[in-house]
């Protein structure tokens, strides 16, 4: 059982050296994210700002940002809908 575990985990020094040599021999090419990442984020930000600036300025949407002074409360009628008038 010990031999099987040792072989399965590849704990020999020779096996570790083989793995290290195998990893060193690869030429590491830049990935998509390292090559284009900043440019993609910057272009996406510019695109978003351009679209939202068009929407805000050119579409004629009324945004109603603050209801202060525009909302008037209705007269309160009490609980149960009964309209009792006090004289």
N, C-alpha and C positions, 0 to 999 in steps of 0.2 A: 504494500500500500504506500509506503514511503517513496519508493522509486516512481510510482505512478504520479504522486502529488508533485514530486520534484520535476518530473518531465512536463507535467501539465502547466506548472507555473514558470517553467523555463528559467530556473534559477542558476544555471551554470554561467560561469564567467564568459565562456566562448559564445553562448547564445546572446548574452547582453551586448558583447562586442559586435556581433553580427547586426543586431538591431540598430546600434549606434551608427555603424558604418552605412547601413541602408538609409537611415534618415539624413545623414550628412550629404549623401551623393545627389539628393534631389535638388534641382534648381527651383527655388521658390519664386513663382511668378506672382505679381501683385493680383490680389483678388479684385472683384468688381467694386467692392466697397472701398478699398484703399485707393483704387484708381479713379473712380467717379463719385464717391460718396459726397464730398463737400460740394461739388458742382451740382449734383442732383438736389441736395437740400437747398442750396441757394436759388436754383432755377424754380423749384417748387414754391419757395417763399415769394419770389418775384411774381410768379403766376398768380398766386393767391391774392397778393396785394393788388395786382392789376385788375383781377376779376371783381373783387369787392369794391375797389374804388369806382369801377364802372357802374356796378349795381347801386351804390350809394348816390352817385352824382347824376346818372343819366336815365334811370328807369322811372323816376317820378313816384317812387313809393313814399307814402307818408308814414314816418316811422313812429310817431306818438311816443316819444321816449319818456315823458313825465306826465302823469295824470293830474298833477297839482294844478288846481284852478279849472280843470276841465270836467271833473266828476262832481256832481251834486247829489247828495244823499236824498232818497225818497222819504216821505213822511212815514214814521214808524206806526204800525197798526196794532202792536201788542201780540200776545201769545194766543193762538187758537183762531185767529182770524176774526174775532168778534170786534165790531167797531163800536166802542162805547164813547160817547161824547160827554165830556165834563163841562158843566156850565157854572 
